[in-house]
């Protein structure tokens, strides 16, 4: 997606250790026109699938998941990182290591929002190590729902996340990245 690549080139910062700071695009500031373009592109790429709902993780995944859901006309469910007092009843809980947070992150979804036999599309910000996406996929499985696709804003191929997803049996579902980052060596951000 060329518009996204241009924004990453202009505003992205390589912080070293594989960390790409794109706060001005995804999680601290959002360009509504770019986010809608991302949503339309995800919807186009997954148009052949029968999607009942989209699952993401807070916070950076919410905006692209929401715009995709708007185009597709389906609800969005996002995994919370802290349990609010209003979340009662059964929940799905998974943990994943966070590269940017420097520790384990809890992901929680109320069971009332993930239903058996529904077709779930995961949309998130990054595919890096694959740990967050794997945790979300486990939630879908725990709900006895069907994971039918994964879309990410950016994939960092050098961190092996796609290989991890394939190793865990997700080789039969489409995994789509709007931008593919192939290297972040020497302070650069190299995109395919």
C-alpha positions as a Markdown table, in Angstrom:
| # | Residue | x | y | z |
|---|---|---|---|---|
| 1 | Unk | 0.0 | 0.0 | 0.0 |
| 2 | Unk | 1.9 | 3.0 | -1.3 |
| 3 | Unk | 0.3 | 5.7 | 0.9 |
| 4 | Unk | 1.2 | 3.8 | 4.0 |
| 5 | Unk | 4.8 | 3.2 | 2.8 |
| 6 | Unk | 5.1 | 6.9 | 2.2 |
| 7 | Unk | 3.9 | 7.7 | 5.7 |
| 8 | Unk | 6.3 | 5.2 | 7.2 |
| 9 | Unk | 9.2 | 6.6 | 5.2 |
| 10 | Unk | 8.3 | 10.2 | 6.3 |
| 11 | Unk | 7.4 | 9.6 | 9.9 |
| 12 | Unk | 8.6 | 6.1 | 11.0 |
| 13 | Unk | 11.6 | 5.9 | 13.3 |
| 14 | Unk | 13.9 | 2.9 | 13.7 |
| 15 | Unk | 14.6 | 2.8 | 17.4 |
| 16 | Unk | 16.9 | -0.2 | 17.1 |
| 17 | Unk | 16.4 | -3.8 | 18.3 |
| 18 | Unk | 13.7 | -4.2 | 15.6 |
| 19 | Unk | 11.4 | -1.6 | 17.2 |
| 20 | Unk | 9.6 | 0.6 | 14.6 |
| 21 | Unk | 8.0 | 3.7 | 16.1 |
| 22 | Unk | 5.0 | 4.7 | 14.0 |
| 23 | Unk | 3.0 | 6.5 | 16.8 |
| 24 | Unk | 2.1 | 9.3 | 14.4 |
| 25 | Unk | 0.3 | 6.8 | 12.1 |
| 26 | Unk | -1.2 | 4.1 | 14.4 |
| 27 | Unk | -1.4 | 4.5 | 18.1 |
| 28 | Unk | -0.9 | 8.0 | 19.3 |
| 29 | Unk | -2.1 | 9.9 | 16.2 |
| 30 | Unk | -4.3 | 8.7 | 13.4 |
| 31 | Unk | -4.8 | 10.0 | 9.9 |
| 32 | Unk | -8.5 | 9.2 | 9.3 |
| 33 | Unk | -8.1 | 9.2 | 5.5 |
| 34 | Unk | -5.2 | 6.8 | 5.6 |
| 35 | Unk | -6.9 | 4.6 | 8.2 |
| 36 | Unk | -10.0 | 4.4 | 5.9 |
| 37 | Unk | -7.8 | 3.5 | 3.0 |
| 38 | Unk | -6.3 | 0.7 | 5.1 |
| 39 | Unk | -9.8 | -0.6 | 6.0 |
| 40 | Unk | -10.9 | -0.6 | 2.4 |
| 41 | Unk | -7.7 | -2.5 | 1.4 |
| 42 | Unk | -8.1 | -5.1 | 4.1 |
| 43 | Unk | -11.8 | -5.5 | 3.1 |
| 44 | Unk | -10.8 | -5.9 | -0.6 |
| 45 | Unk | -8.1 | -8.5 | 0.3 |
| 46 | Unk | -10.5 | -10.6 | 2.5 |
| 47 | Unk | -13.7 | -10.0 | 0.3 |
| 48 | Unk | -14.0 | -13.6 | -0.7 |
| 49 | Unk | -14.4 | -14.7 | 3.0 |
| 50 | Unk | -17.6 | -14.9 | 5.0 |
| 51 | Unk | -16.6 | -12.8 | 8.0 |
| 52 | Unk | -18.8 | -12.6 | 11.1 |
| 53 | Unk | -16.6 | -10.4 | 13.3 |
| 54 | Unk | -13.1 | -9.0 | 13.6 |
| 55 | Unk | -10.8 | -9.6 | 16.6 |
| 56 | Unk | -7.9 | -7.3 | 17.5 |
| 57 | Unk | -5.8 | -6.3 | 20.5 |
| 58 | Unk | -5.9 | -2.9 | 22.1 |
| 59 | Unk | -4.7 | -0.3 | 21.4 |
| 60 | Unk | -2.9 | -0.1 | 18.1 |
| 61 | Unk | -5.1 | -2.7 | 16.3 |
| 62 | Unk | -8.4 | -1.0 | 17.1 |
| 63 | Unk | -8.3 | 1.7 | 14.4 |
| 64 | Unk | -7.5 | -0.5 | 11.4 |
| 65 | Unk | -9.9 | -3.2 | 12.7 |
| 66 | Unk | -12.6 | -0.6 | 13.0 |
| 67 | Unk | -12.3 | 0.8 | 9.6 |
| 68 | Unk | -12.1 | -2.7 | 8.1 |
| 69 | Unk | -15.3 | -3.6 | 10.0 |
| 70 | Unk | -17.0 | -0.5 | 8.8 |
| 71 | Unk | -16.4 | -1.5 | 5.2 |
| 72 | Unk | -17.4 | -5.1 | 5.8 |
| 73 | Unk | -20.4 | -4.3 | 8.1 |
| 74 | Unk | -19.3 | -6.5 | 11.0 |
| 75 | Unk | -18.6 | -5.9 | 14.7 |
| 76 | Unk | -15.1 | -5.5 | 16.1 |
| 77 | Unk | -14.0 | -7.2 | 19.4 |
| 78 | Unk | -10.8 | -6.1 | 21.0 |
| 79 | Unk | -8.8 | -7.9 | 23.5 |
| 80 | Unk | -8.2 | -5.8 | 26.6 |
| 81 | Unk | -4.9 | -5.7 | 28.4 |
| 82 | Unk | -6.5 | -5.0 | 31.8 |
| 83 | Unk | -9.7 | -6.4 | 33.2 |
| 84 | Unk | -12.2 | -3.6 | 33.9 |
| 85 | Unk | -14.7 | -4.0 | 36.8 |
| 86 | Unk | -17.5 | -4.1 | 34.2 |
| 87 | Unk | -16.1 | -7.4 | 32.7 |
| 88 | Unk | -17.9 | -10.2 | 34.4 |
| 89 | Unk | -18.7 | -13.8 | 33.5 |
| 90 | Unk | -16.5 | -16.1 | 31.6 |
| 91 | Unk | -13.5 | -14.7 | 29.7 |
| 92 | Unk | -10.9 | -15.9 | 27.3 |
| 93 | Unk | -7.4 | -15.0 | 28.7 |
| 94 | Unk | -4.1 | -15.4 | 26.9 |
| 95 | Unk | -0.7 | -14.0 | 27.5 |
| 96 | Unk | 2.0 | -13.0 | 25.0 |
| 97 | Unk | 5.4 | -11.5 | 25.4 |
| 98 | Unk | 5.6 | -7.9 | 24.3 |
| 99 | Unk | 8.8 | -6.6 | 22.6 |
| 100 | Unk | 7.8 | -3.0 | 23.2 |
| 101 | Unk | 6.5 | -3.4 | 26.7 |
| 102 | Unk | 9.4 | -5.6 | 27.8 |
| 103 | Unk | 7.3 | -8.3 | 29.5 |
| 104 | Unk | 4.2 | -10.4 | 29.3 |
| 105 | Unk | 0.9 | -8.8 | 28.3 |
| 106 | Unk | -2.4 | -10.3 | 29.2 |
| 107 | Unk | -5.2 | -10.3 | 26.6 |
| 108 | Unk | -8.8 | -10.7 | 27.8 |
| 109 | Unk | -12.0 | -11.0 | 25.8 |
| 110 | Unk | -15.4 | -11.5 | 27.4 |
| 111 | Unk | -16.9 | -14.8 | 26.2 |
| 112 | Unk | -20.1 | -13.1 | 25.3 |
| 113 | Unk | -18.3 | -11.5 | 22.3 |
| 114 | Unk | -16.7 | -14.5 | 20.7 |
| 115 | Unk | -19.2 | -17.2 | 19.6 |
| 116 | Unk | -18.8 | -20.8 | 18.5 |
| 117 | Unk | -18.9 | -21.5 | 14.8 |
| 118 | Unk | -18.5 | -17.8 | 13.9 |
| 119 | Unk | -15.9 | -16.8 | 11.3 |
| 120 | Unk | -13.3 | -14.5 | 12.8 |
| 121 | Unk | -10.8 | -12.3 | 11.0 |
| 122 | Unk | -7.9 | -11.0 | 13.1 |
| 123 | Unk | -6.7 | -7.5 | 12.2 |
| 124 | Unk | -3.7 | -6.1 | 14.1 |
| 125 | Unk | -0.9 | -3.6 | 13.8 |
| 126 | Unk | 2.2 | -5.7 | 13.4 |
| 127 | Unk | 3.2 | -9.2 | 12.6 |
| 128 | Unk | 6.7 | -9.4 | 14.2 |
| 129 | Unk | 7.4 | -12.3 | 16.4 |
| 130 | Unk | 3.9 | -13.6 | 16.0 |
| 131 | Unk | 3.2 | -14.0 | 19.7 |
| 132 | Unk | 0.3 | -11.6 | 19.9 |
| 133 | Unk | -1.4 | -13.0 | 16.8 |
| 134 | Unk | -0.8 | -16.5 | 18.1 |
| 135 | Unk | -2.5 | -15.5 | 21.4 |
| 136 | Unk | -5.5 | -14.1 | 19.6 |
| 137 | Unk | -5.7 | -17.2 | 17.4 |
| 138 | Unk | -5.8 | -19.3 | 20.6 |
| 139 | Unk | -8.7 | -17.2 | 21.8 |
| 140 | Unk | -10.6 | -17.9 | 18.6 |
| 141 | Unk | -9.9 | -21.6 | 19.1 |
| 142 | Unk | -11.0 | -21.5 | 22.7 |
| 143 | Unk | -14.3 | -19.9 | 21.7 |
| 144 | Unk | -14.7 | -22.8 | 19.2 |
| 145 | Unk | -14.9 | -20.2 | 16.4 |
| 146 | Unk | -13.2 | -20.3 | 13.0 |
| 147 | Unk | -10.1 | -18.3 | 12.3 |
| 148 | Unk | -10.4 | -17.5 | 8.6 |
| 149 | Unk | -7.7 | -14.8 | 8.1 |
| 150 | Unk | -5.2 | -12.5 | 9.6 |
| 151 | Unk | -4.4 | -9.0 | 8.4 |
| 152 | Unk | -1.7 | -6.7 | 9.7 |
| 153 | Unk | -0.7 | -3.2 | 8.9 |
| 154 | Unk | 3.0 | -4.1 | 8.8 |
| 155 | Unk | 4.9 | -7.3 | 8.8 |
| 156 | Unk | 8.6 | -7.4 | 9.9 |
| 157 | Unk | 9.7 | -10.5 | 8.0 |
| 158 | Unk | 13.0 | -10.7 | 9.8 |
| 159 | Unk | 11.4 | -11.5 | 13.2 |
| 160 | Unk | 9.9 | -14.8 | 12.1 |
| 161 | Unk | 6.3 | -14.3 | 13.1 |
| 162 | Unk | 4.8 | -15.8 | 9.9 |
| 163 | Unk | 6.9 | -18.9 | 10.3 |
| 164 | Unk | 5.7 | -19.2 | 13.9 |
| 165 | Unk | 2.1 | -19.0 | 12.7 |
| 166 | Unk | 2.7 | -21.6 | 10.1 |
| 167 | Unk | 4.5 | -23.9 | 12.6 |
| 168 | Unk | 1.4 | -23.8 | 14.8 |
| 169 | Unk | -0.8 | -25.0 | 12.0 |
| 170 | Unk | -2.1 | -21.7 | 10.6 |
| 171 | Unk | -0.8 | -22.5 | 7.1 |
| 172 | Unk | -4.3 | -22.9 | 5.8 |
| 173 | Unk | -5.5 | -19.3 | 6.4 |
| 174 | Unk | -4.5 | -16.2 | 4.5 |
| 175 | Unk | -2.1 | -13.8 | 6.2 |
| 176 | Unk | -2.1 | -10.4 | 4.6 |
| 177 | Unk | 0.3 | -7.4 | 5.3 |
| 178 | Unk | -0.3 | -4.0 | 3.9 |
| 179 | Unk | 3.4 | -3.2 | 4.2 |
| 180 | Unk | 6.3 | -5.7 | 4.4 |
| 181 | Unk | 9.4 | -4.5 | 6.2 |
| 182 | Unk | 12.4 | -6.7 | 5.2 |
| 183 | Unk | 15.2 | -5.1 | 7.2 |
| 184 | Unk | 15.8 | -2.5 | 9.9 |
| 185 | Unk | 19.6 | -2.8 | 9.8 |
| 186 | Unk | 21.9 | 0.2 | 10.2 |
| 187 | Unk | 19.1 | 2.5 | 11.4 |
| 188 | Unk | 17.2 | 2.1 | 8.1 |
| 189 | Unk | 13.6 | 0.9 | 7.4 |
| 190 | Unk | 13.7 | -1.2 | 4.2 |
| 191 | Unk | 10.3 | -2.2 | 2.7 |
| 192 | Unk | 9.5 | -4.7 | 0.0 |
